[in-house]
Each structure stands twice: as structure tokens, then as C-alpha cells.
Amino acid sequence: VHQHGQLSKSHVFSSSAAKFNLINVKDLFNPIIHKVNHSTNRAAKMVKQKRKITAQPAATNGNDSEGSDYEVEWQVKPTPAKLSKAEQFPLPASVEKKLKKPLGKRNQLDSSSEDESDDDDGELDANGLPTLTTAQIGAILETVKNNKRFVLMVKNLNFTTAKEEIHSHFSQAGTVKGVRIPKFRSSGFAFVEMADPGGFQKAFLLDKSVLDGRKISVNLSESGNKKSATRIQLLEKKNAEIRKLRKKNKKSAKAAAISLTPDTVSLPARPEPPKDKYLDKPKQKWLTKKEVKVLKKKTSLKAKFKNLSQKGIKAMVLTRCIRLSASAAKLGDIACSIRGLTTATAAANACYGKMSGWQIHSYGNPQEEVQFSDGIKMPTLKSPTQLLVKVKAASVNPIDVAMINGYGASVLNAMRCKDGGIEFPLVLGRDFCGEIVQKGLGISSRDLEVGDEVWGVVPVHLQGCHADYVAVEKYCLFKKPSNLSKIDASAVLYAGLTAWSGLYLTGHLGDLLGAISPVGGGRGKKVLVLGASGGVGTLAVQMLLAEGVEVFATCSADAMQLVSNLGVHYLLDYNDPTHVQSIASVGRFDIVLDCAGKGTEYASQVPWLFDQYITFNSPVLKNIDAHGFAAGMYQNAAELVRSNVTALNSRQGAVKWGYFMPAPQGIAYLQRLVEKGKLLPVVDKVYPFAKTLEAYERIEQKHLRGKIVIDFE
């Protein structure tokens, strides 16, 4: 290279942006690189036309000291400028034309303003408030997809502001169709949809109005989740037009003294929701260190005693001590006077979060143990699927009296304590009818809503419904059938679910589909019902007749007319000694349903043929209470095996135990029959809430003709 002074080859450099010229280099070992000569090519000219960027050619300088005739050319790609959304996505000519408002009368004070050259004053409503014209709103909504919806975006909201407060605030402008607050947001904003163009037009007046201590900003938005870049640019352009109009109205002499906040006198006042003294609790307020110190002094033992003495509770405690000593001394008159004083003091000190109801504090006789109290703590929702119901009517079942006597105490108490409850005091009552006053966050409004009339059932190990309020899970609660009164609705579920579980869960009357769904089944089969005049028997007979089952029933002579009115044609008096042989002559039964409490031993004492004998008088809980869990379960298994062996030896069928099961498919099945008019409870007697103790006594007498109901109202 040094000898010849030049290269015999040429090098080609290429780039993805443009095509480069051929480059010849004279001296590769020169330490000083030749200065670059910038020349624009065809691609640079196209960029210049589109983006209006002037390309400046660099100085060209060769190595003249060596006498070279060669040059080095290099293509430098210009950096693209950052474009705005308005330049990236220009509006169509028709839309641009409609967004430009027609020129109107100019304001004499600001005739030279640039804002007034583009926009005229907005129309004034009847109160003299500046707002947008109908033509302006029409032009703004022209290019909005689904322009039948009038959606606003409200900014600068407080994070604690609720939907109801936003709804009430924008109701001043017109009817609000809906309010949506996004779950995950970095700033305080919400979307408000107005019902009509009039309210949408007046809603812009609420810009800069105060809501929950903040001045809000009202902007145009659009319904739908997917927002393309063009649609976002359109919304920005329209909001810019609205801001320009507001700025113009502020400068206008006519609107100079008018606030953008609407006049509260001309607009309707905010409707205040009705308050509930039990549910509307005040918001939690965080205390300072000084306030915490003062609160500790107030809540000390000494302060509590002073507070109690001021309210008269100190006197109540003293009278209770006197009552104990008086009862020990057998002074009946003094005890009665102190009892009256205690009751009056408790009524005077009823406070927030308390309710009235009937409960027991120990096991024993219902006349002695069932007590009324107006200081029972209201139940609280412990899971998102629970609901709080105000009870309007409830029924009394034999299981309530049995639990007072201690039936299933060990097992039910263990289950109750496992769920976070206590053994005493215990509120009884299993099925009810009432109104929802509170619901958990996990319950959809499409299923149940506050204010709905419902009927439900409470599992036997939980606190019952013989009180003003009861908390239950969602699967135990359904909407009340419209064709039932509150008295009838409260008398169906416990007895109905007992009969349903015995026939379809234990007896498999409708096969597998009847057990897992509310379809029922069993047409053409033959069933014998023992004790058809009771609460469970009357409902079981109606269920079987509705499914097309051939029903045979037994009851006492004075209840035969009642059962016959239900539709039973084959009816026998169980007090008649010949009824056993009469039933035996019928033939084999698919199911013998014992609703009279005969027990498993009765199956081997009668000469009837059956495939299944199902009794609700199960000894499971009795044996566990008497012998403990391990020995009791062993005793249960032994009795069940012995009964089945005896039945099989006499060519009879299986002996089974029926039980109550709060299954949602069972409730749906009963609701379907009720709505079709094929199921109606038989009510023996209705007692007022104050005479609940008499209802317990009536259950204890047995021989019922239907259900016993308590009317809370």
C-alpha cells in the first residue's frame, strides 16, 4: 500500500435505512480520519417532506496535503421528532368541521381574545348558569361509539368517597343511571353515567364543585373498556373544547359573577337515606396518643364503676345480691319485688347492638329454663357469605324441646364451639321467615338483596331464630314464595327438609338425580307413612302425592279427616288393632316412612313387607350422650346391624335412620312445589312472640295437628 499509494479494491458499506455510495479510501494507516462530507439522498428528502426537518449537509474536506482526489461520504439518519396525538391521529374533516362552533355575538370586553375567536358563549339556563348548548353536545358526542350513553369522568375525588355520595351529588343535575369506581386506581376518579342529554348537559356545571372536601373536575368520557388511540385522541380534543368554553365563560361579562357550582336553591336537595340505629355505625376515627391516654382513664375499673352507679346498674347488682340471699332464706315476697326491679332496670339500659329473644342457660324443663331477655347481643356476620335477617315469624319443632332436655348436648356443643360459639346462653328455633337487613360482601345482588323477604333454616348446632335477628349462611336462605304468607312460610322448611332427606337422601326414592337436584321423582312406587297428621307427616304426604306415588297412611281417628283432605285415599287408624293386618294384606312397600317416632324395633314387630324402613327416631345422639363418642358409636353400629339382621331373617328389607339435612337442593325442591300450589303447611296454632313459652309447652304435649308458629309482629 505504501509503494503504490492507493488501494486496488473498493469497499461497500450498506445500511437498513438507505443505500450508501461506494467508498474508496486512499490511506488506511493515516491516524487522522478524513472529515466527513454529509450529503442528502432521496430518503432524506422524503423525511424532509413528511416531517419538515431540514437536513444540514456536513462540511466535506479531503486530505489535500497528500494530493488525494478521493472523498468519504457518510449518511446520517435524522432523529424523528416526538409527535402529539393530534398530529398522529388527525380528525376527519367532517368531525373537525362540526367541532368548530358557529360564530355568535362577541363580547365587547374580550373581543380580541384568541379563545373567543374560536368559541362563543355557552347557553345560559333558566338560573343564568353558563352551560353547553345542545348543538355543542351533539357535536361532541358525534364520534363517540355508542353515543346513546352519556358518560362523564369525575377526577380529584377523595378515596373514601362512596358511590352513594357521588350518585347523590350528580342527582342535582338530573337522573343518574349508574356510578362506577374502578377497583385498582392510582388517583381518585370515577365514571358517572347520566340517563338523558339534559342531565348530561347540566352535569358540566358541577365542575369545580366541592364533594367530600375536594373540588372535583368533570370531564367527558366514553362507555366501553377498549379504547383505541384514535378514540382517546378524540376525547382529548373534545375535553379541550369544553375547557376552552369554560375559560371563555369565565371571561364573559354576563357570566362573570356566576359560579360554576349550581344554585342549591333551584336544584332539588339531596335525598338522605333512612338511618337504621342498629346498622348505621359511625366511621372509625383514629385517636391520637393524648386521646388514647384519656380514654384509658375513662375505661378504667374505677371509672366504669362510677359510670355504672350513675346509670343505676350499681343498684341492680345490689338487688341481685339481695335476691340470692332472699331465695336462700325462702323470702318469696322480697324475691318477687327484686325480680321486678331487675327487669325494669334491664329495659331502661337496653343499648346499641342488643335484641330481644328467648334463650336457655342450662338444660332442664322448658317451663323453668326458657327465659325472655331484651339484652341479647345481636349476631354479627362472620363470613362474606352470611346474611343478617330480621325475623318476622318462626316455628317451634320437637327438636327444640328435645334440645332443652339435653338431647345431643355433647355432639352439638362440640360442633358449636368449633365454629366459635358458646354452649350457653342458647337461642332455639330452626326455621323462620323474615327480611334481609345486612349481607356479606360475597353475595351478589342478583341472588339476594337487602330488603328481600326470605325464608330459611338454621342448622341444629347454631344459635336459633327465636329472637329479633338471626345470622345464617347463604345456602340456608332463599327468597320467600310470593303465594305464601309469613306464617305459612315459617312452617315449611325444617319439617319439609326432614321429610325430603328421609325420602330422597336416605330412601333414594328418586334415585341419584333426586338426591343431588330438586327434580324429585318416584312415580308409580308405593309408600306407607306412619303418623301422617304431624308436621313432618303432612308435608311428606303432599310431596309423595305431587310426585305420583301411591300413598298409604296411618293416624289417629280424630285426624283422619285432616289427612283425607290432603288427598290420601288409603287411610288407617293406628289405634285400631286390625290396622296391622290390613296393611299386611296390601303387599310389599317400597318405603315405610316412620314419622311417629316408632323406632327401629317396631320394624321387626310388624309383619309388613318392605324394601326400606326409615325412621326419624335415631338413637345416634342419645347413645353418644350416654356412653361417650367411641362407645356410643359402637352402640349405634351394633343396634343398626341387629335391626337389619332381624329384618332380613323375616324376609323384610333394610332398616335405616332418617335425619334433617339443610341442603340447598332440598329447599329448591320445596320452593318449586309451593310455587306450583302442590305443597301447603298445616298450622296447628299461632302464638304471639310474648307467649313463646306456651308454644314450647304445646310441643311438649305431643299429638300435634301440623305446625306451631310464633308471630313476631
Buried (B, 14 or more C-beta within 10 A) or exposed (E): EEEEEEBEEEEEEEEEEBEBBEBBBBBEEEEEEBEBBBBBBEEBEEBBEEEEBEBEEBEBEBBEEEEBEBBBBEBBEBEEEEEEBEEEBEBEEEBEEBBEBEEEEBBEEBEEBEBBEBBBBBBBBEEEBBBBBEEBBEBBBBBBEEEEBBBBBBBBBEEEBEEEBBBBBBBBBBEBBEBEBEEEEEEBBBBBBBBEBBBBBBBBBBBBBEBBEBEBBBBBBBBEEEEEEBBEBBBBBBBEBBBBBBBBBEBBEEBEEBEBBBEEEEBEEEEEEEEEEBEEEEEEEEEEEEEEEEEEEEEEEEEEEEEBEEBEBBBBBEBBEBBEEBEEEEBEEBBEBBBEBBBEBBEEBEEEEBBBBBBBEEBEEBEEBBEBBBBBEBBEBEEEBBBBBBBBBBBBBBBBBBBBEEBBBBBBBBBBEEEEBEBEBBBBBBBBBBBBBBBBEEBEEEEBEBEBBBBBBBBBBBBBBBBBBBBBBBBBBBBBBEEBEBBBBBBBBBBBBBBBBBBBBBBBBBEEEBBEBBBBBBEEBBBBBBBBBBBBBBBBBBBBBBBEBBBBBBBBEEBBEBBBEBEBEBBBBBEEEEBBEBBEEBEEBBBBBBBBBBBBBBBBEBEBBBBBBBBBBBBBBBBBBEBEEEEBBEBBEEBBEBBBEBBEEEEBBBBBBBBBBBBBBBBEBBBBBBEEEBBBBBBBEBBEBEEBBBBBBBBBEEEBBBBBBBBBE
